[in-house]
Amino acid sequence: MSTPRPAPRTGGQLIVDQLIAQKVDRITCVPGESYLAVLDALHDADIDVLVCRNEGGAAMMADAYGKMTGRPGICFVTRGPGATNASAGVHIAAQDSTPLILFVGQIERGMREREAFQELDYKAVFGSIAKWVVEIDQVERIPELISRAFRVAMQGRPGPVVIALPEDMLMETAEVADAAYVEPAAPAPAPADMTRLAAMLREAENPLLIIGGTRWTPEATAELADFAARSALPIATSFRRADRFPSDHPCYVGDVGIGPNPKLAARVKSADLLILLGARMSEMPSSSYSLIDIPTPTQKLVQVHPSADEIGRVYQPVLGIEATPGTFAAALSQMTDAPQGKWEETTRQGHADYLAWTETPAKLPGTFQYGEAVKALRDLLPEDTIICNGAGNYATWLHRYFRLRGRMLHLAPTSGSMGYGVPAAVMAKRQSPSSTVVAFAGDGCYLMNGQEFATAVQYEIPLIVVLVDNGMYGTIRMHQEREFPGRVSATKLRNPDFAAYARAFGGHGETVETTEDFLPAFERAQASGLPAILHCKIDPEAITPSRTLTAIRDEALAKQEK
C-alpha cells in the first residue's frame, strides 16, 4: 500500500509544522516583514507565541526555555539589526551550553551580494558563536535541516544554531513529509572506565567531585545524591550551576565561582582526585585558571563530559569519560565497589564550612542591608522557586547567601551577560506558572532589557524583580578603584524611579530603603498578582558582600605609595 503524498505547503507552513513535529509548545519573537509567511502559519498553530520588545530579550527568553527543558528554545527575529540584537542571547547560549535555535528572516535569494536592505552574511556573523549556521535555500529541505538543527543544538555539548530563511523561499511550496521527533544521542561510560574510576576512588584520601554544565535531569541529580550519601563523597558545583545539587545535602561543600569560599578553593587545590562532571572549569569557576594547573593538573583529574571535544580541551585528564550527567550518574548508582563512608569526616567539615560561609551577611554601610534581604528570601521562598539574574556585583550576594534547596532552579548566564534576569524570569513564569519566580537585577543590568517588563504585563506574567540600585555600574567601578583609585570614569548612573516605572507599565512597584521594609514589600508584591518591581536602594559603598569602595580604594592607594 503506497504512502499518501503530502499536500503542498508553503515554506512558512513547513517551518511551523516542523516545530510542531518537535513538540515545541512555546516560542519567542520580535515580528519582521522578512518572515511574514511564518507569522501567518503561527496564527493557526497550537504554539504559545511571546511577542517581545527587543530581539536580545527574545533570545534570552529562548535561552531560559532551553535551560529549563533541555530542548531548544526557539526564537524568531528579522534580518540585519534584528539578528544583531539577538546575538547577545546566542552568545549566552554558546558559553552556557544551552540548546537554542534562532530563526532569522533573510533577504530574497536573487538580491544577494548587492548589500540589499538589512543584508547580512549570517555564516560570517554567527560563525564563531553558533554551533551551526545554515541558510535554507530549497523549500523541500526544510524538514531535513530543521531536524538536523534540533540534533546539533542538543547533542554533545549543547549550544545555539542559527537558521536564515530567505523571504521568497518561505512563499514557495513543496510536497514533503515532516521529519521525525529528535532525541539526542546520550553517550554512556564504558564499564572499563567505571572499573578504573572505582579503583581511583578506593585509593583517594581527599577527593572532590565538581558538577556543572547542562543535560542534567532530576533523575541524574537524585542518583548522584544517593551515591554521595553512601560514599560520603564531597560535591561542589560550578559557577552559576548551584541548582545541580541540593544545598541541604550533607555532602554539598559549596560552589566554585567568583570570589569562592577560600576553604573550598583550598579543597580544590589539595584534592588528590578531582572529578569534573559536566563542568569545564573555565575562567570564572577556576578563579582565572589558578585552581588547576594547565595542561597537566597536580590533582589526579577525571573529566566526564558528553562531548569528546571538551575532554582535555584545557586540562589533560588521567581518565576521560564521554557521558552525559544522566548516564554517568546511572553508572555510579550501580558501582558497588566504591568506598562507603570513607571521607565522612572531611565531607562533614566541608558542608559545615559551606554553611558558615553562607550564614551571616557582613554589616555594610546603609539602611538597606542587601545580604539580610537575600537571607530572608532564602528562608521564605518555597522549594520550587525559580531564581533569575544577569551580571553585576549585586549577584555576588545572591550566589553567596541564597541556598538553592529542593527543586529550586537558577537561571543565570555563566557568560556574564547583563540584562538576562528579567527576560529569563518572563519565560520561567510563563513556562512554570505555579512557581514563584524572582529576578534579581542591578540598576545597570535591569535597563539592558528592562523593556521586557512590558512583555510580562502584556501576558499577565506575575514575576517579581528585586532591583538593587547603587547609581553606578558597580562591577566596573570596583575594578576602577582597584586599578585607578579615585579616578572615576564612565561608571556613574542617573536612574529613574523604578517603582513608578513599574506602575507606568501596569505593574506593581514599591521603593525599599530599609531592611525592615523589604519583606513586607515583597509580600505585597506577591499579593498583587501583577508583575512587580521592588526598587531597593543600596549604599554605593556596599560594593561586595564583605568590602566597601573606600576600603578597595585605600588599599590600592597604599600599594601605589610603596
Secondary structure as UniProt FT lines:
FT   STRAND          9..10
FT   HELIX           11..21
FT   TURN            22..23
FT   STRAND          26..29
FT   HELIX           33..35
FT   HELIX           36..42
FT   TURN            43..44
FT   STRAND          48..51
FT   HELIX           55..69
FT   STRAND          73..77
FT   HELIX           81..96
FT   STRAND          100..106
FT   HELIX           109..111
FT   TURN            112..113
FT   TURN            117..118
FT   HELIX           122..126
FT   TURN            127..129
FT   STRAND          132..135
FT   HELIX           139..141
FT   HELIX           142..154
FT   STRAND          160..166
FT   TURN            167..168
FT   HELIX           169..171
FT   STRAND          173..174
FT   HELIX           191..203
FT   STRAND          207..211
FT   HELIX           218..231
FT   STRAND          235..237
FT   TURN            239..240
FT   HELIX           242..244
FT   TURN            247..248
FT   TURN            250..251
FT   STRAND          252..255
FT   HELIX           262..270
FT   STRAND          273..278
FT   TURN            283..290
FT   STRAND          300..305
FT   HELIX           308..310
FT   TURN            311..312
FT   STRAND          319..322
FT   HELIX           325..333
FT   TURN            342..343
FT   HELIX           344..357
FT   TURN            358..359
FT   HELIX           370..380
FT   TURN            383..384
FT   STRAND          386..389
FT   HELIX           394..401
FT   TURN            406..407
FT   STRAND          409..411
FT   TURN            414..415
FT   TURN            418..419
FT   HELIX           421..431
FT   TURN            433..434
FT   STRAND          437..442
FT   HELIX           443..449
FT   TURN            450..451
FT   HELIX           452..458
FT   TURN            459..460
FT   STRAND          464..469
FT   HELIX           474..483
FT   TURN            485..486
FT   HELIX           498..505
FT   STRAND          508..512
FT   HELIX           515..528
FT   STRAND          532..537
FT   TURN            540..541
FT   HELIX           549..561
//
